[in-house]
């Protein structure tokens, strides 16, 4: 299985990015759905960028023997700027973990009429037990959950596409209402997702055994993200009039062929929150542990326990205030890193 490490790498990459926003359909609608047919081209652009950037980060991690994201940031930005960005990313990881706990609470309450606190505590306990097993736990969970997410989302989206067909005139109608730049939106979407990707992909060097597997992991992970995005976007566009105003469009789409689909998709949503929570939490622990010389397992307990109280600020409150802010910061880091990379290549070519 060791030569198949690219499967683990790709699964971890996908699991880190598929959070509540992605799986709910809300993110995909905001960044791509409002452009109609052009949104499909946007998915293609973002998929290529995910493949490219994921592979670059993984190759750099393998070749430079990097263990944490701050080692890579120090190479790109220098030590002083790196300290500021490092602090921002630590806050992002903590916030991201708390948001997924809050999301679990909201899901339990809204879909199953179970107290918020129970949903939050269950997420805290399950993530804590994953953290105890460190990279092995992260790898195992993602290798099991990501294929499950892929199969169910493709199946649900496929049923709608097969039964309804694709009305390209309706897609062009949506596009005529929104003349914004779909290319910029696609690039912003990738930038928005690159902080968690950067953190996790630079933390998994022990399972990157070959440069070939680093490239395959990045490309396959990027392609999986593209397929998932496509099978969320297509049914959302087909049923646009019914779901465009909903907070969780995919829950409505999952009920398309059977009312029980809603409950199945609630499990999918929770799994998506779980993979993102362990990604953010794992990144936070790996960064804080050497800074404060705290044992990983003790830090995992402190993080899981204290986040129960932080998560009570509420899912929508945390998402609406924190995500846009970090999205812009993430995009700035990505653009700056690409400029530095191009300048470095140009200076070496002379």
Protein Blocks (a to p, Z undefined) as FASTA:
>chain_A
ZZmmmmmmmmmmmmmmmcfklmnommmmmmmmmnommmmmmmmmmmmmmmmmmmmmmmmm
mmnopabfklmmmmmnommlmmmmmmmmmmmmmmmmmmmmmmmmmmmmmmnopafklmmm
mmmmmmmmmmmnmmmmmmmmmmmmmmmmmmmmmmmmmmmmmmnopafklmmmmmmmpmcd
fklmmmmmmmmmmmmmmmmmmmmmmmmmbfklmmmmmmmmmmmmmmmmmmmmmmmmmmmm
mmmmpmblmlmmmmmmomklmmmmmmmmmmmmmmmmmmmmmmmmmmmmmmnopafklmmm
mmmmmmmmmmmnojklmmmmmmmmmmmmmmmmmmmmmmmmmmmmmmmmZZ
